[in-house]
Amino acid sequence: MDLRPDLLDAQSPKGIEVFQLTGEDCPSSHVYMEAQIFTPDSRRFVLHRSAHAHGSSQHDADHRYLVCDPATGELTPITEETGATAPSVSPDGKTLFYFVNETQVNGGKLSLKRAGMDGSDRRTLLVLDSPLPDTKFRPSGIYPLSTISSDGKRLALSAFLGDGQTKDAPFGLMVFDLDKATVRLILQGQTWCNVHPQFCRSTDPAASHDILVQENHGNQCNERGGIVKLVGSEGCDIHAARDDGSDFRNLPWGRDGNEHPQGHQCWRGRSTRAITSTGTRKPPENQLIESPPAPFAGHVGIRTPGGVRTDLTRTFPKPRFCHFGTDIAGRRLVSDAWHEKGWHIYLADLPTKEGEPLAKWWYLLDPRATRTKGAHPHPFLSPDASLAFFNSDETGLLQAYMIRGLDTLR
């Protein structure tokens, strides 16, 4: 890892350092800001080489997931299979779960694997090479993000379910029982093309079954699952559901003709409240809104009866926030924000009382990343909030970076 003081500027707070974690002659990237890729002690996490900010190619033989020690910058390959995707680190930090995608539309196979974080004890838990139980669907177009429950017993992953002949065929969300090595399909339909599934990280037994999901109304795809139209004019909406598909609820965001969720949302640490980034026409802003789930009342978003909303960024002038993440305690948030030529990265304290805005803002740096989709910064925090991470193509090639010393900012 290379110290990069040149990425700090006169506005950056004293006490922080920036490091470039990767530097090969191939693009490397963090997995995604919502991905569960850290050990709980903040001492190891997973990133990947030969990848872009939104995933990797199923057929790229050079793609590898790497375990990084942020204290030393040491990078150790943990996968070698072509098609490795959708990693999740177990809540105890001992195990990496991932999939090997060898699917094709209406065929091929998908393997669920596990390995110790040192690469030992590698096992294949389940191979899907036939229709999902009690369905006619075979998964393909595997989503690059999985999510694991806070008790480490269940893993969720989404996929395309089409047969290659049907236009606007369904997508769906699968939930895997890791002890029994079984799978069930809990959501299916054309609108589930970009689910961003996220298990609630609360250790409460009931809340540990909740999954945050994104529904893209107006989506259109071709017969092989290629997206023709990602979302309709009214935008997506966000829901919570139990991991058996029951207790479907609303998050009171968007769908009113003025506000729309950007498609970036996450649970606030281990709480049962979630945060989304939005776009509004009037005023033209990108706000961060926090809410608990509310009872389902149709796909009405912000108009959900009883919906509770806190604009976390209401004291920030002309907010333009996009990608973000919180620490596991739900006390701090890191986010990128658009500016005319690129991005800025900010840190803030989350409020201790419901209804209050973010406090104690710190501008950290300009990552000098371009505005191209494949180079989005996607900042996120270590569980203990001492470290932040981002992507940048400032060298001319996408690489992964780290900010150290956030625990000195008070």
N, C-alpha and C positions, 0 to 999 in steps of 0.2 A: 504494500500500500504506500502511496506517495502523498506526502504532505503538500497541500495546494493553497498556500497563503494568498496567492494571486486571485483566488476566487472571493476573497473578502474585500470589502471596500470601506470607505470612511464612515458609512452608516452602520456597518456590522458591529455588534456589541463586542467589547473586549472579553476575553476569556474563552471564546470558541475557536475551534480549529476545523479545517476542512481537509478531507483525505479523498483521494481517488483510489477506489478499491480494485478496479479492474483496468487492464491496459493492453490486452492482447490485440492482435490485428483482426479481430472479429468483434462484432457488436455484443455487448453484455448489458444486463439490465437487472434491476430489482424485479421481483415477481409482480406485485401489485399492492397498493396501499392497504387493501382490505384483507389480504391473504394472511393466513395464520402460519407464519413461517419462522417464528422466533421461539427459542426455549424460554421458559418463564423467568429464568435468572438473567436474561438479556445478554448472555455470554456467547450464544451461537445463533445464527440464522441462515436461511437458504436464499441464494440468488441464482442467476443462471447466465451462461455464456452462449454465444451464437443465438441471440434472442433479441426481441424488441420490447418496447414498453407494454405491449398488450399480449405477449405470449411468444410462441415459437412455431416453427413448421413441424408438422407431424412427421415429415420425411427427412428432416435435417439430421444427418448422421453425426454432425459436429456439436449438436446441442447437448449440454450437460447441466444438471443442477449441481451447485457447489455449496458446501457448508463453509461459512465465513466466521472466523474468530475476530470480532471487532477490536479486540485489544491489540492484536498483532497484525491483522490483515491477512492471515494465512487462509488460503482457499483450498479446500479439499473436495475433489469430485465425489459425489454420492450416488449418481446414476450413470449408467453406460448404455442403456437401451435406447435405440432410435424410437421416437414416439413418446418418451417419458413426458408427462404433463400433469397439471393440476395437483401440486404438492400441498400437503398439510402436515404440520408438526403436531404431535400429540400434546395435550395440555400439560403432561408431566415432563415434556421436553426430551423424552427418551427415544421416540420413534418417528420416522418419516413415513407417511403414507403417500402414495402417488399412483398414477395410472400409466399404463403403456397403451397408447392408442394405435392399434393396427386395424381400425375399422375402415370400412368403405360404406357408401350408402346402401343400406339393406344387406350388409354383409360384413365379413371380417370379424375381428375379435377385439374386446377391450379387457385388459387385465388389471386388477387391483393388487398392488404390491405394498409391502412394508419392509423397512430396514431400520436397524439401529442407527442413531445419528453418527456413528463412526463407520457406517457401512456394513456392519456385521449382521448376522442372523437375517439375511434377506429371504423373504418368503413371498410366494404368490398366494393370495387369499381367495381369489375368485376370478374366473374367466367367463366372460359373457360372449358366447359365439352362437347364440340362438335368441329368439324373441324374449323380451323381459317377461317374468312370470305373470300369467293371467292377462297377457296382452298379445297383440300381433306385431308389436314394434321392436325393431332392432336399432340400438343407438349408434349414431355416427356424428360427425361434426362436433366432436367433444369440446366442451367449454374448457378454457385453460385454467379455471379456478375451481377448486373444491373447498369445502368448509367442514370442520369437525366440531362435534358437540363438546360442551365444556366438561362432560364426564368421560370423553374419549371413546364413547360407545358407538357413535353413528357418524357417517360421512355422507355429504350430499354433493351431487354433481349433475349438471344439466347437459343436454345433448339434443341433436336433431333426431326426429323419429320417422322421417319420411321414407317412402319405398322407392324413390327415384322416378316415379311415374306421376305423382300427384302434386299439382301446384298448390302452394300455400298449405303444405302439410304441417303437422304439429311438431312442436318442440316439447320437451318435458324435463321434469326434475326427478332424479332418482335418489333414494336414500338407502345407503348400505349399512347393514348391521354388522359391525366389525367382529363381534364375538361369534355370531352364527354364520358369518360369511354368506349372507343373503342380501337381496336387493328388492325394492318395491318402487313402482312409479307412483308418485303422489300428486303431481300436477302434469297436465298435458293440454296442448292447444297451440294455435298459431301464434298467440301473443307472448309465449314464453321463450322468445328467441334470444334474450339478453338478460338472463335472470339475476346475475350477481348474487347468488345465494350466500347467506351469512347466518350461521347459527348464532343465537344470542350467547354471549360469553358469561352470563350470570351462572353462578353455581347453584342457584335455587333449582330444585328438581323439576318443577313445572316449567320455569323459564328456559331451562336448558334444552327443551324440545322446540322452542320457537325458532323459525327461520325467517329472515328478512328477504323478500323477493321483489323483483322488478318486473312489471308487466307492460310490454310495448304494444299499446293499442294501435291499430292501423298498420302493423308490420306486414310486409309482403316478401315472399321468398320464391325462388324458382324450385323446380322439381328436385334438385339436389341439395337444397338447403341454403343456397347462396342468397344473401340478403339483397333484395331489390329496393325495398324501402324499410328503413329501420324502425320508424315510428310515424304515426299520423300527426295531423296538425294540432290536435289537443294534447299531444305529448303522452309520456308514460305515466303510470302511477306506481306507488310503492305499497306493499302489503306485508303483513306478518301472518304466518300460519304455523300450526303445529307440524311436526315432521311426519305425521300421518295424513296431512292434507286437510285436517279439520281446523276449526276455530279460525277461519279466514277473517282478517281484520284490515283496516285502512290506516295508512299514515296520512295526515291531513295536509297534503302537499300537492300543488299544481292543479291542472285540469279545469281552470276557470277562465281560460283565454288570455290571461296576463302572466301567470307564473307557471313555469314548468321545471320539474327536477331535471338536472343535467344528466342523471344516471350515475351519480357518485353519492353513495350513502353508506353509513356504517352505524353499528351500535356504539353508544358512548361507553367505552370501557366495558365493565361488567354490569352496567346498569341495564334496565329494560326500556330505556329511551334511545331514540335514534336521531341521527343528524343527516341532513341532505344539503347539497349545494344546488342552488336554483338559478334560473334566469328569469328576469321580469322585464316586460316591455315598458311599464310605467311604474317607477322610474327605471331607466335602463341599467340594471345592477345584477350582480351575482351574489346573492346572500347565502348565509348558512343558517338553516332553520332546524331547531330541535323540537321533537315531539315524542310522546308515547303513542303506541298503537291505540286506535279507537275501534269500536264495533263496526263491522262492514255495513255500509249503507249505499251500495252501488259504487260505481267507479266515478266518484264525485270529488276526490282529492280534497282540496282546501275547504270545500263545502260540507265535509263530513260532520254530521251533528255531534256535538260534544268534543270535537277535535281541539287539542291544546297545542299552541304554537309559540315558540320563543325565537325571535330573530336575534341570533347571537351576535350578528355583525351590525346591529343598528347604530352603534356609536362610531363605526368606522366610516370615514368619508368615502363615498362612491365605491362601495365594495365590489370587487371583481374576482371573488374566490372560486376555485374550481375543484382541485383534487386535495384530499385532506385525510388525516388520521388522528386518532387519540391514543394516549397511553392506556394501559389496562385498568388503572385506577379511575380513569375518566376525569383527570384533573388538568391535563394539558392537551392542546391541539396544535398541529402543524398543518399549514396549507400553502399551496402556491396561489398566486394571483396574477391575472393577466396585466400586462402593460403594453404600450404601443408597439414595442419591439420584441417582447418576449415575456419573461416571467420574473416575479419576485417570490421569495419564500419567507413566510412569517411564522412566528411562534406566539401562542397566547395562552393565558390561564383560563380554563373553563370556570364558569360561576359555581359557587357552592350552594346558592339558592336558586330554585326553579324560577324561571321568568326573567332572570338577570342576563345581561349580555356578557360577551367575552371581556376579559380585563387584562391589563398589563401586556400590551402588544409589544413584540420585538420584531423588527425587520432583521432577518438573518443574512441574506445575500441574494444576488442575482445569479442563478445557475448558468446563465448564458446559453440555455437550450433554445433551439429553434421552436417555432410553433407547429411544426409537423407532428402528426398524430403519433408516429412511431417513436418520437423523442420526448413525449410528455414527462415532466419531472416526477409526478406521482409521489410526493413526499409522504413519509410516515415516520412514526416514533418507535423506539424500542419500548418494551413493556414498562421499564422503569423511567422512561422519559428523559434519560440522560443523553441519548443519541437520536439524531434524525438522519434520514436517508433520502436520496433523490437520484434521478437519472439526468444526464446531460449529454448532448452531442457537441459540446464546446470544443473538443479536440478534432472534430470532423467525423467522429465515429462514436456511436452511443456507448457510454460507460456508466458504471455505478459508483456513487459517491456517498460519503458519510460526514456528518457534522458532529463533532465531539464537544462536550463542555456545557450542554444545556442546563445541567444541574447547578451551574454557577450563576445562572440568571434568576434573580429573585426580585 
